Amino acid sequence: MNTIETYVAGEKDLRYLPDIEKAIIESSSVKGTGIAVRSRKYLSDKIRQGKSVIAIYHDGTWAGFCYIESWGHKKFVANSGLVVSSLFRGQGLASKIKQKALELSKEIFPEAKLFGLTTSLAVMKINSGLGYKPVTFSELTDDNDFWKGCESCPYYDILVRTKRTQCLCTAMLKEASAEKSSEKEQLRNHAA
């Protein structure tokens, strides 16, 4: 794993867009992932804005990707589009990318609640390990633009039928304030 560098993507990483786009499209077609497809322009904007994380193998091979997006007047942030190349699966890379995306989210949107929707057990485990808790959909953003992003998901019809109260996805939330309280408590315990 030391041969893979994970960092905030930038202009130089636009060359990996075909690999990223292909991985997202392939993942979206697999039952049980619930990943939404995004346009190449959307993904390139995330890279240019410094709102994505990329993982590159030491020989320059693309290994993984994730992007962040804010919703509800920057009160909510989602880490989305987490994909890992089939060449690098099973090595803990998804966790490493998600951790870096979480750090980036906290840096850019320090007061936001972090949330996600997923049907992937692996992503649920990663999220749980990072402090996310399962919640009802009513605890997530009510920003209609976020929910429009679900339209490309194969389970979108369920979301519509239930008026955004249920889906096959699990909603997970990480409170920014809860983390700050936990960090303060750890500092007090360490100082004692």
C-alpha positions as CSV (number, residue, x, y, z in Angstrom):
1,M,0.0,0.0,0.0
2,N,3.0,2.3,0.5
3,T,3.4,2.3,-3.3
4,I,0.1,4.1,-3.7
5,E,-0.1,7.9,-3.1
6,T,-3.4,9.4,-2.1
7,Y,-3.8,13.1,-2.4
8,V,-6.2,16.0,-3.4
9,A,-6.5,15.8,-7.2
10,G,-5.5,18.7,-9.3
11,E,-5.2,19.8,-12.9
12,K,-2.5,17.3,-13.7
13,D,-4.9,14.5,-12.8
14,L,-7.4,15.3,-15.5
15,R,-5.7,12.7,-17.7
16,Y,-7.2,10.0,-15.4
17,L,-10.8,11.1,-16.2
18,P,-11.5,8.3,-18.7
19,D,-10.4,5.7,-16.1
20,I,-12.5,7.3,-13.4
21,E,-15.5,7.7,-15.6
22,K,-15.3,4.1,-16.7
23,A,-15.0,2.8,-13.2
24,I,-18.0,4.9,-12.0
25,I,-20.2,3.7,-14.9
26,E,-19.1,0.0,-14.4
27,S,-19.8,0.3,-10.6
28,S,-23.2,1.9,-11.2
29,S,-24.3,-1.1,-13.3
30,V,-23.4,-3.6,-10.5
31,K,-26.4,-4.5,-8.3
32,G,-25.8,-3.5,-4.7
33,T,-23.6,-0.4,-5.3
34,G,-26.2,2.3,-5.8
35,I,-23.5,4.6,-7.2
36,A,-24.7,7.6,-9.2
37,V,-23.1,8.3,-12.6
38,R,-21.7,11.8,-13.1
39,S,-20.8,13.6,-16.3
40,R,-17.1,14.0,-17.3
41,K,-17.6,17.8,-16.9
42,Y,-18.9,17.3,-13.4
43,L,-16.0,15.1,-12.5
44,S,-13.4,17.4,-14.1
45,D,-14.9,20.4,-12.2
46,K,-14.4,18.5,-8.9
47,I,-10.8,17.9,-9.8
48,R,-10.2,21.5,-10.9
49,Q,-11.9,22.9,-7.8
50,G,-9.7,20.8,-5.4
51,K,-12.8,18.8,-4.3
52,S,-11.6,15.3,-5.1
53,V,-9.2,12.7,-3.9
54,I,-7.2,10.5,-6.2
55,A,-5.0,7.5,-5.6
56,I,-2.1,6.8,-8.0
57,Y,0.2,3.7,-8.0
58,H,3.9,4.5,-8.1
59,D,4.2,3.7,-11.8
60,G,1.5,6.3,-12.6
61,T,-1.4,3.9,-12.9
62,W,-4.8,5.2,-11.6
63,A,-5.9,3.3,-8.5
64,G,-8.9,5.1,-7.0
65,F,-11.0,8.3,-6.7
66,C,-13.7,10.1,-4.6
67,Y,-15.1,13.6,-4.7
68,I,-16.9,15.9,-2.3
69,E,-19.9,18.1,-2.7
70,S,-21.7,20.5,-0.4
71,W,-25.5,20.8,-0.1
72,G,-28.1,22.8,1.8
73,H,-26.0,26.0,1.9
74,K,-22.9,24.2,2.9
75,K,-24.5,22.6,5.9
76,F,-24.1,19.1,4.6
77,V,-21.2,17.5,2.7
78,A,-21.2,14.2,0.9
79,N,-18.1,12.1,-0.1
80,S,-19.3,10.4,-3.3
81,G,-18.2,8.5,-6.3
82,L,-15.8,6.3,-4.3
83,V,-14.3,3.9,-6.8
84,V,-11.2,1.7,-6.7
85,S,-9.6,0.1,-9.8
86,S,-10.1,-3.6,-9.9
87,L,-6.3,-4.0,-9.9
88,F,-6.1,-2.5,-6.4
89,R,-9.2,-3.9,-4.6
90,G,-9.0,-5.8,-1.4
91,Q,-6.0,-3.8,-0.1
92,G,-7.7,-1.2,2.1
93,L,-7.4,1.5,-0.5
94,A,-11.1,2.5,-0.3
95,S,-10.6,3.3,3.4
96,K,-7.5,5.3,2.7
97,I,-9.3,7.4,0.0
98,K,-12.4,7.9,2.2
99,Q,-10.2,9.1,5.1
100,K,-8.4,11.6,2.8
101,A,-11.8,12.8,1.5
102,L,-13.1,13.2,5.0
103,E,-10.0,15.3,5.9
104,L,-10.6,17.4,2.8
105,S,-14.3,17.8,3.7
106,K,-13.4,19.0,7.2
107,E,-10.8,21.4,5.8
108,I,-13.1,23.0,3.3
109,F,-16.4,22.8,5.2
110,P,-15.5,22.6,8.9
111,E,-19.0,23.1,10.2
112,A,-20.8,20.8,7.9
113,K,-22.5,17.5,8.7
114,L,-20.9,14.7,6.6
115,F,-23.3,12.3,5.1
116,G,-23.6,9.5,2.6
117,L,-26.0,7.1,1.0
118,T,-24.9,3.6,0.1
119,T,-26.0,0.1,-0.5
120,S,-22.5,-1.2,-0.2
121,L,-21.6,-3.2,2.9
122,A,-18.0,-2.3,2.4
123,V,-18.7,1.4,2.3
124,M,-21.0,1.1,5.4
125,K,-18.1,-0.5,7.3
126,I,-15.7,2.2,6.1
127,N,-18.1,4.9,7.1
128,S,-18.8,3.3,10.5
129,G,-15.1,3.1,11.2
130,L,-14.9,6.9,10.5
131,G,-17.6,7.7,12.9
132,Y,-20.7,7.8,10.7
133,K,-24.0,6.6,12.1
134,P,-27.0,5.2,10.3
135,V,-29.9,7.7,10.2
136,T,-33.3,8.2,8.6
137,F,-33.5,10.1,5.3
138,S,-35.2,13.0,7.1
139,E,-31.9,13.8,8.9
140,L,-30.2,14.4,5.6
141,T,-30.2,17.5,3.4
142,D,-33.5,18.6,1.9
143,D,-31.6,20.2,-1.0
144,N,-33.4,19.1,-4.1
145,D,-30.3,19.3,-6.2
146,F,-28.7,16.6,-4.1
147,W,-31.7,14.3,-4.6
148,K,-31.7,15.0,-8.4
149,G,-28.2,13.3,-8.4
150,C,-29.9,10.1,-7.4
151,E,-31.8,10.0,-10.7
152,S,-29.1,7.9,-12.4
153,C,-29.1,5.3,-9.6
154,P,-30.9,2.0,-10.4
155,Y,-32.9,2.4,-7.2
156,Y,-34.3,5.9,-7.9
157,D,-37.8,4.6,-8.4
158,I,-37.9,3.4,-4.8
159,L,-36.8,6.9,-3.6
160,V,-39.6,8.5,-5.6
161,R,-42.3,6.1,-4.6
162,T,-41.5,6.7,-0.9
163,K,-41.2,10.5,-1.2
164,R,-37.5,10.3,-0.2
165,T,-38.2,8.5,3.0
166,Q,-36.8,5.1,2.0
167,C,-34.5,3.4,-0.5
168,L,-32.2,0.4,-0.7
169,C,-29.5,2.8,0.3
170,T,-28.5,3.3,4.0
171,A,-28.3,6.9,5.0
172,M,-25.2,7.7,7.2
173,L,-24.3,10.9,9.0
174,K,-21.3,12.2,10.8
175,E,-21.9,15.3,13.0
176,A,-19.1,17.9,12.9
177,S,-19.9,19.0,16.4
178,A,-19.9,15.5,17.8
179,E,-16.4,15.0,16.4
180,K,-15.2,18.3,18.0
181,S,-16.5,17.2,21.4
182,S,-14.8,13.8,21.0
183,E,-11.5,15.5,20.1
184,K,-11.8,17.9,23.1
185,E,-12.5,15.0,25.4
186,Q,-9.5,13.0,24.1
187,L,-7.2,16.1,24.6
188,R,-8.5,16.4,28.2
189,N,-7.9,12.7,28.9
190,H,-4.4,12.9,27.4
191,A,-3.5,15.9,29.4
192,A,-4.7,14.3,32.7
